[in-house]
């Protein structure tokens, strides 16, 4: 199975990183989808795990084909 990816369209700071400041998302970043959940998506950005809420994915990203 090929890995699915998201492209960040607009800079944003993921809600999940609010306290830890471990990752930011900038336009042009490519996120590899690890696992999808009802409330969001677990991704990796340069090997760092990042959880995006469902509304963050719809608002700031698009899936690459």
PDBQT receptor file of N, H, CA, C and O in Angstrom, charges set to zero:
ATOM      1  N   UNK A   1       0.842  -1.182   0.000  1.00  0.00    +0.000 N 
ATOM      2  CA  UNK A   1       0.000   0.000   0.000  1.00  0.00    +0.000 C 
ATOM      3  C   UNK A   1       0.889   1.247   0.000  1.00  0.00    +0.000 C 
ATOM      4  O   UNK A   1       1.847   1.327   0.768  1.00  0.00    +0.000 OA
ATOM      5  N   UNK A   2       0.575   2.205  -0.851  1.00  0.00    +0.000 N 
ATOM      6  H   UNK A   2      -0.204   2.139  -1.475  1.00  0.00    +0.000 HD
ATOM      7  CA  UNK A   2       1.363   3.433  -0.908  1.00  0.00    +0.000 C 
ATOM      8  C   UNK A   2       0.989   4.334   0.259  1.00  0.00    +0.000 C 
ATOM      9  O   UNK A   2      -0.149   4.334   0.727  1.00  0.00    +0.000 OA
ATOM     10  N   UNK A   3       1.960   5.094   0.713  1.00  0.00    +0.000 N 
ATOM     11  H   UNK A   3       2.885   5.094   0.332  1.00  0.00    +0.000 HD
ATOM     12  CA  UNK A   3       1.662   5.972   1.839  1.00  0.00    +0.000 C 
ATOM     13  C   UNK A   3       0.919   7.206   1.352  1.00  0.00    +0.000 C 
ATOM     14  O   UNK A   3       1.208   7.759   0.290  1.00  0.00    +0.000 OA
ATOM     15  N   UNK A   4      -0.035   7.612   2.153  1.00  0.00    +0.000 N 
ATOM     16  H   UNK A   4      -0.270   7.163   3.015  1.00  0.00    +0.000 HD
ATOM     17  CA  UNK A   4      -0.838   8.785   1.840  1.00  0.00    +0.000 C 
ATOM     18  C   UNK A   4      -0.186  10.004   2.478  1.00  0.00    +0.000 C 
ATOM     19  O   UNK A   4       0.402   9.922   3.556  1.00  0.00    +0.000 OA
ATOM     20  N   UNK A   5      -0.304  11.141   1.785  1.00  0.00    +0.000 N 
ATOM     21  H   UNK A   5      -0.782  11.208   0.909  1.00  0.00    +0.000 HD
ATOM     22  CA  UNK A   5       0.351  12.354   2.261  1.00  0.00    +0.000 C 
ATOM     23  C   UNK A   5      -0.593  13.539   2.194  1.00  0.00    +0.000 C 
ATOM     24  O   UNK A   5      -1.508  13.589   1.372  1.00  0.00    +0.000 OA
ATOM     25  N   UNK A   6      -0.345  14.494   3.086  1.00  0.00    +0.000 N 
ATOM     26  H   UNK A   6       0.398  14.453   3.754  1.00  0.00    +0.000 HD
ATOM     27  CA  UNK A   6      -1.055  15.764   3.086  1.00  0.00    +0.000 C 
ATOM     28  C   UNK A   6      -0.065  16.871   2.772  1.00  0.00    +0.000 C 
ATOM     29  O   UNK A   6       1.082  16.830   3.218  1.00  0.00    +0.000 OA
ATOM     30  N   UNK A   7      -0.502  17.856   2.009  1.00  0.00    +0.000 N 
ATOM     31  H   UNK A   7      -1.433  17.890   1.647  1.00  0.00    +0.000 HD
ATOM     32  CA  UNK A   7       0.299  19.056   1.787  1.00  0.00    +0.000 C 
ATOM     33  C   UNK A   7      -0.339  20.188   2.576  1.00  0.00    +0.000 C 
ATOM     34  O   UNK A   7      -1.553  20.382   2.518  1.00  0.00    +0.000 OA
ATOM     35  N   UNK A   8       0.470  20.928   3.308  1.00  0.00    +0.000 N 
ATOM     36  H   UNK A   8       1.456  20.770   3.355  1.00  0.00    +0.000 HD
ATOM     37  CA  UNK A   8      -0.017  22.077   4.071  1.00  0.00    +0.000 C 
ATOM     38  C   UNK A   8      -0.154  23.253   3.108  1.00  0.00    +0.000 C 
ATOM     39  O   UNK A   8       0.796  23.603   2.408  1.00  0.00    +0.000 OA
ATOM     40  N   UNK A   9      -1.351  23.864   3.075  1.00  0.00    +0.000 N 
ATOM     41  H   UNK A   9      -2.122  23.579   3.644  1.00  0.00    +0.000 HD
ATOM     42  CA  UNK A   9      -1.627  24.967   2.162  1.00  0.00    +0.000 C 
ATOM     43  C   UNK A   9      -1.433  26.331   2.808  1.00  0.00    +0.000 C 
ATOM     44  O   UNK A   9      -1.166  27.315   2.118  1.00  0.00    +0.000 OA
ATOM     45  N   UNK A  10      -1.567  26.395   4.136  1.00  0.00    +0.000 N 
ATOM     46  H   UNK A  10      -1.785  25.596   4.697  1.00  0.00    +0.000 HD
ATOM     47  CA  UNK A  10      -1.476  27.664   4.862  1.00  0.00    +0.000 C 
ATOM     48  C   UNK A  10      -0.808  27.402   6.205  1.00  0.00    +0.000 C 
ATOM     49  O   UNK A  10      -1.117  26.410   6.866  1.00  0.00    +0.000 OA
ATOM     50  N   UNK A  11       0.110  28.285   6.619  1.00  0.00    +0.000 N 
ATOM     51  H   UNK A  11       0.360  29.090   6.082  1.00  0.00    +0.000 HD
ATOM     52  CA  UNK A  11       0.797  28.130   7.899  1.00  0.00    +0.000 C 
ATOM     53  C   UNK A  11      -0.206  28.053   9.045  1.00  0.00    +0.000 C 
ATOM     54  O   UNK A  11      -1.180  28.805   9.080  1.00  0.00    +0.000 OA
ATOM     55  N   UNK A  12       0.042  27.132   9.987  1.00  0.00    +0.000 N 
ATOM     56  H   UNK A  12       0.834  26.522   9.958  1.00  0.00    +0.000 HD
ATOM     57  CA  UNK A  12      -0.773  27.058  11.198  1.00  0.00    +0.000 C 
ATOM     58  C   UNK A  12      -0.016  26.327  12.288  1.00  0.00    +0.000 C 
ATOM     59  O   UNK A  12       0.966  25.632  12.027  1.00  0.00    +0.000 OA
ATOM     60  N   UNK A  13      -0.484  26.492  13.506  1.00  0.00    +0.000 N 
ATOM     61  H   UNK A  13      -1.282  27.057  13.718  1.00  0.00    +0.000 HD
ATOM     62  CA  UNK A  13       0.100  25.847  14.676  1.00  0.00    +0.000 C 
ATOM     63  C   UNK A  13      -0.908  24.822  15.172  1.00  0.00    +0.000 C 
ATOM     64  O   UNK A  13      -1.963  25.206  15.676  1.00  0.00    +0.000 OA
ATOM     65  N   UNK A  14      -0.617  23.525  15.045  1.00  0.00    +0.000 N 
ATOM     66  H   UNK A  14       0.240  23.213  14.635  1.00  0.00    +0.000 HD
ATOM     67  CA  UNK A  14      -1.584  22.495  15.440  1.00  0.00    +0.000 C 
ATOM     68  C   UNK A  14      -2.008  22.614  16.903  1.00  0.00    +0.000 C 
ATOM     69  O   UNK A  14      -1.179  22.842  17.784  1.00  0.00    +0.000 OA
ATOM     70  N   UNK A  15      -3.281  22.460  17.144  1.00  0.00    +0.000 N 
ATOM     71  H   UNK A  15      -3.955  22.274  16.428  1.00  0.00    +0.000 HD
ATOM     72  CA  UNK A  15      -3.828  22.522  18.504  1.00  0.00    +0.000 C 
ATOM     73  C   UNK A  15      -3.125  21.516  19.413  1.00  0.00    +0.000 C 
ATOM     74  O   UNK A  15      -2.905  21.802  20.590  1.00  0.00    +0.000 OA
ATOM     75  N   UNK A  16      -2.773  20.348  18.887  1.00  0.00    +0.000 N 
ATOM     76  H   UNK A  16      -2.952  20.116  17.930  1.00  0.00    +0.000 HD
ATOM     77  CA  UNK A  16      -2.126  19.311  19.698  1.00  0.00    +0.000 C 
ATOM     78  C   UNK A  16      -0.728  19.723  20.154  1.00  0.00    +0.000 C 
ATOM     79  O   UNK A  16      -0.204  19.162  21.117  1.00  0.00    +0.000 OA
ATOM     80  N   UNK A  17      -0.121  20.691  19.477  1.00  0.00    +0.000 N 
ATOM     81  H   UNK A  17      -0.546  21.147  18.695  1.00  0.00    +0.000 HD
ATOM     82  CA  UNK A  17       1.236  21.132  19.824  1.00  0.00    +0.000 C 
ATOM     83  C   UNK A  17       1.229  22.388  20.693  1.00  0.00    +0.000 C 
ATOM     84  O   UNK A  17       2.285  22.948  20.991  1.00  0.00    +0.000 OA
ATOM     85  N   UNK A  18       0.044  22.825  21.096  1.00  0.00    +0.000 N 
ATOM     86  H   UNK A  18      -0.813  22.371  20.855  1.00  0.00    +0.000 HD
ATOM     87  CA  UNK A  18      -0.104  24.066  21.851  1.00  0.00    +0.000 C 
ATOM     88  C   UNK A  18       0.759  24.110  23.114  1.00  0.00    +0.000 C 
ATOM     89  O   UNK A  18       1.358  25.140  23.422  1.00  0.00    +0.000 OA
ATOM     90  N   UNK A  19       0.822  23.019  23.827  1.00  0.00    +0.000 N 
ATOM     91  H   UNK A  19       0.335  22.182  23.576  1.00  0.00    +0.000 HD
ATOM     92  CA  UNK A  19       1.573  22.991  25.084  1.00  0.00    +0.000 C 
ATOM     93  C   UNK A  19       3.023  22.581  24.903  1.00  0.00    +0.000 C 
ATOM     94  O   UNK A  19       3.896  23.052  25.631  1.00  0.00    +0.000 OA
ATOM     95  N   UNK A  20       3.289  21.711  23.944  1.00  0.00    +0.000 N 
ATOM     96  H   UNK A  20       2.580  21.328  23.352  1.00  0.00    +0.000 HD
ATOM     97  CA  UNK A  20       4.650  21.181  23.804  1.00  0.00    +0.000 C 
ATOM     98  C   UNK A  20       5.496  21.935  22.774  1.00  0.00    +0.000 C 
ATOM     99  O   UNK A  20       6.724  21.851  22.807  1.00  0.00    +0.000 OA
ATOM    100  N   UNK A  21       4.860  22.663  21.869  1.00  0.00    +0.000 N 
ATOM    101  H   UNK A  21       3.862  22.731  21.842  1.00  0.00    +0.000 HD
ATOM    102  CA  UNK A  21       5.561  23.421  20.826  1.00  0.00    +0.000 C 
ATOM    103  C   UNK A  21       6.508  22.537  20.012  1.00  0.00    +0.000 C 
ATOM    104  O   UNK A  21       7.546  23.004  19.543  1.00  0.00    +0.000 OA
ATOM    105  N   UNK A  22       6.152  21.261  19.846  1.00  0.00    +0.000 N 
ATOM    106  H   UNK A  22       5.309  20.881  20.227  1.00  0.00    +0.000 HD
ATOM    107  CA  UNK A  22       7.050  20.311  19.188  1.00  0.00    +0.000 C 
ATOM    108  C   UNK A  22       7.019  20.377  17.666  1.00  0.00    +0.000 C 
ATOM    109  O   UNK A  22       7.921  19.854  17.012  1.00  0.00    +0.000 OA
ATOM    110  N   UNK A  23       6.007  21.004  17.096  1.00  0.00    +0.000 N 
ATOM    111  H   UNK A  23       5.274  21.428  17.627  1.00  0.00    +0.000 HD
ATOM    112  CA  UNK A  23       5.928  21.052  15.632  1.00  0.00    +0.000 C 
ATOM    113  C   UNK A  23       5.044  22.218  15.193  1.00  0.00    +0.000 C 
ATOM    114  O   UNK A  23       4.054  22.547  15.846  1.00  0.00    +0.000 OA
ATOM    115  N   UNK A  24       5.422  22.830  14.077  1.00  0.00    +0.000 N 
ATOM    116  H   UNK A  24       6.227  22.563  13.547  1.00  0.00    +0.000 HD
ATOM    117  CA  UNK A  24       4.580  23.822  13.422  1.00  0.00    +0.000 C 
ATOM    118  C   UNK A  24       4.382  23.340  11.987  1.00  0.00    +0.000 C 
ATOM    119  O   UNK A  24       5.173  22.550  11.473  1.00  0.00    +0.000 OA
ATOM    120  N   UNK A  25       3.337  23.816  11.358  1.00  0.00    +0.000 N 
ATOM    121  H   UNK A  25       2.694  24.458  11.775  1.00  0.00    +0.000 HD
ATOM    122  CA  UNK A  25       3.061  23.436   9.974  1.00  0.00    +0.000 C 
ATOM    123  C   UNK A  25       3.107  24.694   9.116  1.00  0.00    +0.000 C 
ATOM    124  O   UNK A  25       2.414  25.673   9.393  1.00  0.00    +0.000 OA
ATOM    125  N   UNK A  26       3.926  24.655   8.075  1.00  0.00    +0.000 N 
ATOM    126  H   UNK A  26       4.488  23.860   7.850  1.00  0.00    +0.000 HD
ATOM    127  CA  UNK A  26       4.075  25.794   7.184  1.00  0.00    +0.000 C 
ATOM    128  C   UNK A  26       3.674  25.392   5.772  1.00  0.00    +0.000 C 
ATOM    129  O   UNK A  26       3.801  24.234   5.376  1.00  0.00    +0.000 OA
ATOM    130  N   UNK A  27       3.189  26.372   5.024  1.00  0.00    +0.000 N 
ATOM    131  H   UNK A  27       3.086  27.313   5.345  1.00  0.00    +0.000 HD
ATOM    132  CA  UNK A  27       2.768  26.116   3.646  1.00  0.00    +0.000 C 
ATOM    133  C   UNK A  27       3.880  25.399   2.887  1.00  0.00    +0.000 C 
ATOM    134  O   UNK A  27       5.037  25.816   2.921  1.00  0.00    +0.000 OA
ATOM    135  N   UNK A  28       3.518  24.323   2.207  1.00  0.00    +0.000 N 
ATOM    136  H   UNK A  28       2.578  23.984   2.179  1.00  0.00    +0.000 HD
ATOM    137  CA  UNK A  28       4.474  23.537   1.436  1.00  0.00    +0.000 C 
ATOM    138  C   UNK A  28       4.985  22.304   2.155  1.00  0.00    +0.000 C 
ATOM    139  O   UNK A  28       5.555  21.415   1.522  1.00  0.00    +0.000 OA
ATOM    140  N   UNK A  29       4.790  22.230   3.482  1.00  0.00    +0.000 N 
ATOM    141  H   UNK A  29       4.327  22.953   3.996  1.00  0.00    +0.000 HD
ATOM    142  CA  UNK A  29       5.203  21.038   4.231  1.00  0.00    +0.000 C 
ATOM    143  C   UNK A  29       4.419  19.821   3.753  1.00  0.00    +0.000 C 
ATOM    144  O   UNK A  29       3.248  19.929   3.389  1.00  0.00    +0.000 OA
ATOM    145  N   UNK A  30       5.071  18.671   3.757  1.00  0.00    +0.000 N 
ATOM    146  H   UNK A  30       6.022  18.583   4.052  1.00  0.00    +0.000 HD
ATOM    147  CA  UNK A  30       4.426  17.406   3.403  1.00  0.00    +0.000 C 
ATOM    148  C   UNK A  30       4.340  16.555   4.664  1.00  0.00    +0.000 C 
ATOM    149  O   UNK A  30       5.351  16.305   5.321  1.00  0.00    +0.000 OA
ATOM    150  N   UNK A  31       3.143  16.115   4.997  1.00  0.00    +0.000 N 
ATOM    151  H   UNK A  31       2.322  16.318   4.463  1.00  0.00    +0.000 HD
ATOM    152  CA  UNK A  31       2.892  15.286   6.174  1.00  0.00    +0.000 C 
ATOM    153  C   UNK A  31       2.493  13.890   5.713  1.00  0.00    +0.000 C 
ATOM    154  O   UNK A  31       1.617  13.740   4.862  1.00  0.00    +0.000 OA
ATOM    155  N   UNK A  32       3.128  12.882   6.268  1.00  0.00    +0.000 N 
ATOM    156  H   UNK A  32       3.840  13.004   6.959  1.00  0.00    +0.000 HD
ATOM    157  CA  UNK A  32       2.805  11.493   5.937  1.00  0.00    +0.000 C 
ATOM    158  C   UNK A  32       1.727  11.016   6.904  1.00  0.00    +0.000 C 
ATOM    159  O   UNK A  32       1.907  11.092   8.119  1.00  0.00    +0.000 OA
ATOM    160  N   UNK A  33       0.611  10.528   6.374  1.00  0.00    +0.000 N 
ATOM    161  H   UNK A  33       0.464  10.467   5.387  1.00  0.00    +0.000 HD
ATOM    162  CA  UNK A  33      -0.493  10.054   7.206  1.00  0.00    +0.000 C 
ATOM    163  C   UNK A  33      -0.140   8.695   7.796  1.00  0.00    +0.000 C 
ATOM    164  O   UNK A  33       0.157   7.749   7.067  1.00  0.00    +0.000 OA
ATOM    165  N   UNK A  34      -0.173   8.608   9.117  1.00  0.00    +0.000 N 
ATOM    166  H   UNK A  34      -0.413   9.377   9.710  1.00  0.00    +0.000 HD
ATOM    167  CA  UNK A  34       0.097   7.355   9.828  1.00  0.00    +0.000 C 
ATOM    168  C   UNK A  34      -1.206   6.604  10.096  1.00  0.00    +0.000 C 
ATOM    169  O   UNK A  34      -1.324   5.414   9.804  1.00  0.00    +0.000 OA
ATOM    170  N   UNK A  35      -2.185   7.323  10.659  1.00  0.00    +0.000 N 
ATOM    171  H   UNK A  35      -2.090   8.290  10.896  1.00  0.00    +0.000 HD
ATOM    172  CA  UNK A  35      -3.446   6.683  11.040  1.00  0.00    +0.000 C 
ATOM    173  C   UNK A  35      -4.534   7.747  11.144  1.00  0.00    +0.000 C 
ATOM    174  O   UNK A  35      -4.295   8.853  11.628  1.00  0.00    +0.000 OA
ATOM    175  N   UNK A  36      -5.727   7.396  10.683  1.00  0.00    +0.000 N 
ATOM    176  H   UNK A  36      -5.921   6.498  10.289  1.00  0.00    +0.000 HD
ATOM    177  CA  UNK A  36      -6.859   8.314  10.779  1.00  0.00    +0.000 C 
ATOM    178  C   UNK A  36      -7.780   7.877  11.908  1.00  0.00    +0.000 C 
ATOM    179  O   UNK A  36      -8.011   6.686  12.117  1.00  0.00    +0.000 OA
ATOM    180  N   UNK A  37      -8.299   8.858  12.628  1.00  0.00    +0.000 N 
ATOM    181  H   UNK A  37      -8.112   9.826  12.458  1.00  0.00    +0.000 HD
ATOM    182  CA  UNK A  37      -9.233   8.627  13.724  1.00  0.00    +0.000 C 
ATOM    183  C   UNK A  37     -10.497   9.436  13.448  1.00  0.00    +0.000 C 
ATOM    184  O   UNK A  37     -10.519  10.267  12.540  1.00  0.00    +0.000 OA
ATOM    185  N   UNK A  38     -11.546   9.197  14.229  1.00  0.00    +0.000 N 
ATOM    186  H   UNK A  38     -11.528   8.522  14.967  1.00  0.00    +0.000 HD
ATOM    187  CA  UNK A  38     -12.795   9.939  14.050  1.00  0.00    +0.000 C 
ATOM    188  C   UNK A  38     -12.604  11.441  14.248  1.00  0.00    +0.000 C 
ATOM    189  O   UNK A  38     -13.257  12.241  13.578  1.00  0.00    +0.000 OA
ATOM    190  N   UNK A  39     -11.725  11.824  15.153  1.00  0.00    +0.000 N 
ATOM    191  H   UNK A  39     -11.195  11.174  15.698  1.00  0.00    +0.000 HD
ATOM    192  CA  UNK A  39     -11.570  13.230  15.524  1.00  0.00    +0.000 C 
ATOM    193  C   UNK A  39     -10.321  13.889  14.942  1.00  0.00    +0.000 C 
ATOM    194  O   UNK A  39     -10.083  15.071  15.188  1.00  0.00    +0.000 OA
ATOM    195  N   UNK A  40      -9.518  13.147  14.175  1.00  0.00    +0.000 N 
ATOM    196  H   UNK A  40      -9.712  12.186  13.975  1.00  0.00    +0.000 HD
ATOM    197  CA  UNK A  40      -8.321  13.742  13.595  1.00  0.00    +0.000 C 
ATOM    198  C   UNK A  40      -7.424  12.724  12.916  1.00  0.00    +0.000 C 
ATOM    199  O   UNK A  40      -7.802  11.569  12.720  1.00  0.00    +0.000 OA
ATOM    200  N   UNK A  41      -6.226  13.176  12.560  1.00  0.00    +0.000 N 
ATOM    201  H   UNK A  41      -5.919  14.115  12.720  1.00  0.00    +0.000 HD
ATOM    202  CA  UNK A  41      -5.284  12.356  11.803  1.00  0.00    +0.000 C 
ATOM    203  C   UNK A  41      -3.899  12.405  12.438  1.00  0.00    +0.000 C 
ATOM    204  O   UNK A  41      -3.374  13.480  12.726  1.00  0.00    +0.000 OA
ATOM    205  N   UNK A  42      -3.319  11.233  12.649  1.00  0.00    +0.000 N 
ATOM    206  H   UNK A  42      -3.746  10.360  12.415  1.00  0.00    +0.000 HD
ATOM    207  CA  UNK A  42      -1.947  11.133  13.145  1.00  0.00    +0.000 C 
ATOM    208  C   UNK A  42      -1.024  11.165  11.934  1.00  0.00    +0.000 C 
ATOM    209  O   UNK A  42      -1.157  10.347  11.023  1.00  0.00    +0.000 OA
ATOM    210  N   UNK A  43      -0.083  12.115  11.924  1.00  0.00    +0.000 N 
ATOM    211  H   UNK A  43       0.025  12.780  12.664  1.00  0.00    +0.000 HD
ATOM    212  CA  UNK A  43       0.835  12.299  10.801  1.00  0.00    +0.000 C 
ATOM    213  C   UNK A  43       2.273  12.328  11.299  1.00  0.00    +0.000 C 
ATOM    214  O   UNK A  43       2.540  12.354  12.500  1.00  0.00    +0.000 OA
ATOM    215  N   UNK A  44       3.179  12.324  10.344  1.00  0.00    +0.000 N 
ATOM    216  H   UNK A  44       2.962  12.303   9.368  1.00  0.00    +0.000 HD
ATOM    217  CA  UNK A  44       4.601  12.543  10.640  1.00  0.00    +0.000 C 
ATOM    218  C   UNK A  44       5.104  13.666   9.742  1.00  0.00    +0.000 C 
ATOM    219  O   UNK A  44       4.869  13.680   8.534  1.00  0.00    +0.000 OA
ATOM    220  N   UNK A  45       5.805  14.607  10.372  1.00  0.00    +0.000 N 
ATOM    221  H   UNK A  45       5.996  14.595  11.353  1.00  0.00    +0.000 HD
ATOM    222  CA  UNK A  45       6.466  15.682   9.627  1.00  0.00    +0.000 C 
ATOM    223  C   UNK A  45       7.955  15.538   9.901  1.00  0.00    +0.000 C 
ATOM    224  O   UNK A  45       8.406  15.764  11.024  1.00  0.00    +0.000 OA
ATOM    225  N   UNK A  46       8.711  15.169   8.897  1.00  0.00    +0.000 N 
ATOM    226  H   UNK A  46       8.345  14.986   7.985  1.00  0.00    +0.000 HD
ATOM    227  CA  UNK A  46      10.155  14.928   9.056  1.00  0.00    +0.000 C 
ATOM    228  C   UNK A  46      10.435  13.959  10.199  1.00  0.00    +0.000 C 
ATOM    229  O   UNK A  46      11.391  14.144  10.952  1.00  0.00    +0.000 OA
ATOM    230  N   UNK A  47       9.611  12.935  10.327  1.00  0.00    +0.000 N 
ATOM    231  H   UNK A  47       8.835  12.784   9.715  1.00  0.00    +0.000 HD
ATOM    232  CA  UNK A  47       9.803  11.915  11.349  1.00  0.00    +0.000 C 
ATOM    233  C   UNK A  47       9.193  12.238  12.700  1.00  0.00    +0.000 C 
ATOM    234  O   UNK A  47       9.155  11.374  13.576  1.00  0.00    +0.000 OA
ATOM    235  N   UNK A  48       8.709  13.472  12.894  1.00  0.00    +0.000 N 
ATOM    236  H   UNK A  48       8.740  14.174  12.182  1.00  0.00    +0.000 HD
ATOM    237  CA  UNK A  48       8.110  13.882  14.167  1.00  0.00    +0.000 C 
ATOM    238  C   UNK A  48       6.605  13.653  14.109  1.00  0.00    +0.000 C 
ATOM    239  O   UNK A  48       5.939  14.086  13.168  1.00  0.00    +0.000 OA
ATOM    240  N   UNK A  49       6.076  12.971  15.116  1.00  0.00    +0.000 N 
ATOM    241  H   UNK A  49       6.617  12.619  15.880  1.00  0.00    +0.000 HD
ATOM    242  CA  UNK A  49       4.637  12.705  15.151  1.00  0.00    +0.000 C 
ATOM    243  C   UNK A  49       3.871  13.991  15.431  1.00  0.00    +0.000 C 
ATOM    244  O   UNK A  49       4.258  14.795  16.279  1.00  0.00    +0.000 OA
ATOM    245  N   UNK A  50       2.787  14.164  14.705  1.00  0.00    +0.000 N 
ATOM    246  H   UNK A  50       2.472  13.511  14.016  1.00  0.00    +0.000 HD
ATOM    247  CA  UNK A  50       1.949  15.356  14.813  1.00  0.00    +0.000 C 
ATOM    248  C   UNK A  50       0.493  14.923  14.675  1.00  0.00    +0.000 C 
ATOM    249  O   UNK A  50       0.141  14.244  13.711  1.00  0.00    +0.000 OA
ATOM    250  N   UNK A  51      -0.350  15.306  15.618  1.00  0.00    +0.000 N 
ATOM    251  H   UNK A  51      -0.064  15.859  16.401  1.00  0.00    +0.000 HD
ATOM    252  CA  UNK A  51      -1.771  14.980  15.526  1.00  0.00    +0.000 C 
ATOM    253  C   UNK A  51      -2.526  16.215  15.060  1.00  0.00    +0.000 C 
ATOM    254  O   UNK A  51      -2.428  17.275  15.678  1.00  0.00    +0.000 OA
ATOM    255  N   UNK A  52      -3.277  16.083  13.974  1.00  0.00    +0.000 N 
ATOM    256  H   UNK A  52      -3.356  15.222  13.472  1.00  0.00    +0.000 HD
ATOM    257  CA  UNK A  52      -4.083  17.176  13.450  1.00  0.00    +0.000 C 
ATOM    258  C   UNK A  52      -5.548  16.886  13.692  1.00  0.00    +0.000 C 
ATOM    259  O   UNK A  52      -6.036  15.796  13.393  1.00  0.00    +0.000 OA
ATOM    260  N   UNK A  53      -6.246  17.867  14.235  1.00  0.00    +0.000 N 
ATOM    261  H   UNK A  53      -5.850  18.753  14.478  1.00  0.00    +0.000 HD
ATOM    262  CA  UNK A  53      -7.690  17.734  14.395  1.00  0.00    +0.000 C 
ATOM    263  C   UNK A  53      -8.344  17.707  13.019  1.00  0.00    +0.000 C 
ATOM    264  O   UNK A  53      -7.791  18.218  12.045  1.00  0.00    +0.000 OA
ATOM    265  N   UNK A  54      -9.514  17.112  12.954  1.00  0.00    +0.000 N 
ATOM    266  H   UNK A  54      -9.963  16.698  13.746  1.00  0.00    +0.000 HD
ATOM    267  CA  UNK A  54     -10.226  16.987  11.680  1.00  0.00    +0.000 C 
ATOM    268  C   UNK A  54     -10.409  18.343  11.001  1.00  0.00    +0.000 C 
ATOM    269  O   UNK A  54     -10.208  18.461   9.793  1.00  0.00    +0.000 OA
ATOM    270  N   UNK A  55     -10.791  19.374  11.774  1.00  0.00    +0.000 N 
ATOM    271  H   UNK A  55     -10.955  19.278  12.755  1.00  0.00    +0.000 HD
ATOM    272  CA  UNK A  55     -11.009  20.695  11.169  1.00  0.00    +0.000 C 
ATOM    273  C   UNK A  55      -9.704  21.327  10.673  1.00  0.00    +0.000 C 
ATOM    274  O   UNK A  55      -9.727  22.116   9.728  1.00  0.00    +0.000 OA
ATOM    275  N   UNK A  56      -8.560  20.993  11.299  1.00  0.00    +0.000 N 
ATOM    276  H   UNK A  56      -8.541  20.352  12.067  1.00  0.00    +0.000 HD
ATOM    277  CA  UNK A  56      -7.274  21.502  10.820  1.00  0.00    +0.000 C 
ATOM    278  C   UNK A  56      -6.930  20.884   9.469  1.00  0.00    +0.000 C 
ATOM    279  O   UNK A  56      -6.424  21.571   8.582  1.00  0.00    +0.000 OA
ATOM    280  N   UNK A  57      -7.200  19.602   9.309  1.00  0.00    +0.000 N 
ATOM    281  H   UNK A  57      -7.611  19.043  10.030  1.00  0.00    +0.000 HD
ATOM    282  CA  UNK A  57      -6.934  18.929   8.033  1.00  0.00    +0.000 C 
ATOM    283  C   UNK A  57      -7.767  19.571   6.928  1.00  0.00    +0.000 C 
ATOM    284  O   UNK A  57      -7.240  19.876   5.859  1.00  0.00    +0.000 OA
ATOM    285  N   UNK A  58      -9.064  19.781   7.173  1.00  0.00    +0.000 N 
ATOM    286  H   UNK A  58      -9.492  19.533   8.042  1.00  0.00    +0.000 HD
ATOM    287  CA  UNK A  58      -9.939  20.353   6.148  1.00  0.00    +0.000 C 
ATOM    288  C   UNK A  58      -9.612  21.811   5.858  1.00  0.00    +0.000 C 
ATOM    289  O   UNK A  58      -9.717  22.252   4.714  1.00  0.00    +0.000 OA
ATOM    290  N   UNK A  59      -9.219  22.557   6.872  1.00  0.00    +0.000 N 
ATOM    291  H   UNK A  59      -9.133  22.199   7.801  1.00  0.00    +0.000 HD
ATOM    292  CA  UNK A  59      -8.984  23.994   6.715  1.00  0.00    +0.000 C 
ATOM    293  C   UNK A  59      -7.618  24.316   6.102  1.00  0.00    +0.000 C 
ATOM    294  O   UNK A  59      -7.506  25.245   5.302  1.00  0.00    +0.000 OA
ATOM    295  N   UNK A  60      -6.586  23.563   6.468  1.00  0.00    +0.000 N 
ATOM    296  H   UNK A  60      -6.677  22.809   7.118  1.00  0.00    +0.000 HD
ATOM    297  CA  UNK A  60      -5.223  23.949   6.114  1.00  0.00    +0.000 C 
ATOM    298  C   UNK A  60      -4.480  22.991   5.182  1.00  0.00    +0.000 C 
ATOM    299  O   UNK A  60      -3.374  23.306   4.743  1.00  0.00    +0.000 OA
ATOM    300  N   UNK A  61      -5.056  21.838   4.874  1.00  0.00    +0.000 N 
ATOM    301  H   UNK A  61      -5.954  21.582   5.231  1.00  0.00    +0.000 HD
ATOM    302  CA  UNK A  61      -4.310  20.823   4.115  1.00  0.00    +0.000 C 
ATOM    303  C   UNK A  61      -5.127  20.277   2.943  1.00  0.00    +0.000 C 
ATOM    304  O   UNK A  61      -6.340  20.463   2.850  1.00  0.00    +0.000 OA
ATOM    305  N   UNK A  62      -4.402  19.596   2.058  1.00  0.00    +0.000 N 
ATOM    306  H   UNK A  62      -3.416  19.445   2.134  1.00  0.00    +0.000 HD
ATOM    307  CA  UNK A  62      -5.079  18.822   1.010  1.00  0.00    +0.000 C 
ATOM    308  C   UNK A  62      -4.294  17.533   0.834  1.00  0.00    +0.000 C 
ATOM    309  O   UNK A  62      -3.076  17.498   1.013  1.00  0.00    +0.000 OA
ATOM    310  N   UNK A  63      -5.009  16.479   0.482  1.00  0.00    +0.000 N 
ATOM    311  H   UNK A  63      -5.998  16.507   0.336  1.00  0.00    +0.000 HD
ATOM    312  CA  UNK A  63      -4.346  15.190   0.283  1.00  0.00    +0.000 C 
ATOM    313  C   UNK A  63      -3.709  15.159  -1.094  1.00  0.00    +0.000 C 
ATOM    314  O   UNK A  63      -4.327  15.540  -2.088  1.00  0.00    +0.000 OA
ATOM    315  N   UNK A  64      -2.468  14.702  -1.140  1.00  0.00    +0.000 N 
ATOM    316  H   UNK A  64      -1.966  14.392  -0.332  1.00  0.00    +0.000 HD
ATOM    317  CA  UNK A  64      -1.760  14.561  -2.412  1.00  0.00    +0.000 C 
ATOM    318  C   UNK A  64      -2.180  13.260  -3.079  1.00  0.00    +0.000 C 
ATOM    319  O   UNK A  64      -2.351  12.244  -2.406  1.00  0.00    +0.000 OA
ATOM    320  N   UNK A  65      -2.342  13.283  -4.365  1.00  0.00    +0.000 N 
ATOM    321  H   UNK A  65      -2.203  14.108  -4.912  1.00  0.00    +0.000 HD
ATOM    322  CA  UNK A  65      -2.733  12.092  -5.129  1.00  0.00    +0.000 C 
ATOM    323  C   UNK A  65      -1.508  11.419  -5.681  1.00  0.00    +0.000 C 
ATOM    324  O   UNK A  65      -1.617  10.396  -6.356  1.00  0.00    +0.000 OA
TER     325      UNK A  65
